[in-house]
Amino acid sequence: METISFEEFKKLDIRIGKIISAKRVEGSDKLLKLEVDFGLDKRQIIAGIGKAYDLEGLIGKECPFAYNLDSRVLKGLESQGMILCPSNDGEPVLLHPDKEILPGSVVK
């Protein structure tokens, strides 16, 4: 993977969002439709974490999201950002702050 400058990295707006609802996307065993609270607004995020996580267990989780990505349509649904998580042998693993933090907090 190529390296980027610090100036390029600063263009990415990463914020903590709190998942307030989660639903399965029809026709996909992997995609979930998340409603995420970012403090000043709520956004719909389509995330490929459906095989690794139960819907009920996601509610209330605070996770980092790429906040300033262009919207993208997946399975006919608009995704207004992207959840950030590493992969463990192909399975996504959620990242969480170790203390409660306000939704919308900027990751620096």
C-alpha positions in Angstrom: 0.0 0.0 0.0 1.3 3.4 -0.8 2.0 6.0 1.9 0.2 9.3 2.1 1.2 12.6 3.5 0.0 13.9 6.8 -1.9 16.6 5.0 -3.8 14.0 3.0 -4.6 12.1 6.2 -6.0 15.2 7.9 -8.6 15.3 5.1 -10.3 12.3 6.7 -12.9 13.2 9.3 -13.2 10.3 11.7 -15.9 10.6 14.4 -17.4 8.5 17.1 -21.0 7.5 16.4 -23.4 5.7 18.6 -25.5 2.9 16.9 -29.1 3.5 17.7 -30.7 0.9 15.4 -29.6 -2.0 13.3 -31.6 -4.0 10.7 -30.7 -6.6 8.2 -30.5 -5.6 4.5 -32.9 -7.7 2.5 -31.1 -10.1 0.2 -27.8 -10.0 2.1 -26.5 -12.1 5.0 -23.6 -9.7 5.5 -25.0 -6.1 5.2 -26.7 -4.3 8.0 -28.5 -0.9 7.9 -27.3 1.1 10.9 -28.8 4.3 12.2 -25.9 6.2 13.9 -26.1 9.2 16.1 -23.3 11.7 15.6 -24.6 14.3 18.0 -25.6 17.0 15.6 -27.1 14.6 13.1 -28.1 11.0 12.5 -26.9 9.0 9.5 -27.7 5.8 7.8 -24.6 3.6 7.4 -24.6 0.3 5.5 -22.0 -2.0 7.1 -20.8 -5.5 6.1 -20.7 -6.8 9.7 -23.9 -8.9 9.7 -22.2 -12.3 9.9 -20.1 -11.3 12.9 -22.6 -9.4 15.1 -26.2 -9.8 16.3 -28.5 -6.8 15.9 -29.4 -6.4 19.5 -25.7 -6.5 20.6 -24.9 -3.5 18.4 -27.4 -1.1 19.9 -25.7 1.5 22.1 -22.2 0.7 20.8 -19.9 3.6 20.2 -17.5 3.1 17.2 -15.3 5.2 14.9 -16.8 6.1 11.5 -15.4 7.8 8.4 -17.7 10.8 8.5 -16.8 12.8 5.4 -16.9 10.1 2.7 -19.1 10.6 -0.4 -22.4 8.7 0.0 -22.6 5.3 -1.7 -25.5 3.1 -2.7 -25.4 -0.5 -1.6 -28.3 -2.9 -2.4 -30.4 0.2 -3.2 -29.7 1.9 0.2 -27.6 5.0 0.7 -24.7 4.7 3.0 -23.6 8.1 4.5 -20.2 7.0 5.9 -18.3 3.9 6.8 -17.7 2.1 10.1 -14.0 1.5 10.7 -13.0 -1.9 12.0 -10.1 -4.3 11.5 -10.5 -7.9 10.2 -9.6 -11.0 12.1 -9.2 -13.8 9.5 -11.8 -12.1 7.4 -14.2 -11.4 10.2 -14.8 -7.7 11.2 -14.0 -6.7 14.7 -15.5 -3.5 16.1 -13.4 -0.8 17.8 -14.7 1.0 20.9 -13.6 3.9 23.1 -12.7 2.5 26.5 -14.8 5.3 28.2 -18.2 6.7 27.2 -17.8 9.7 24.9 -20.2 12.1 23.3 -21.5 11.0 19.8 -19.8 13.1 17.2 -16.5 13.4 19.0 -13.7 13.8 16.5 -10.9 11.2 16.5 -7.5 13.0 16.2 
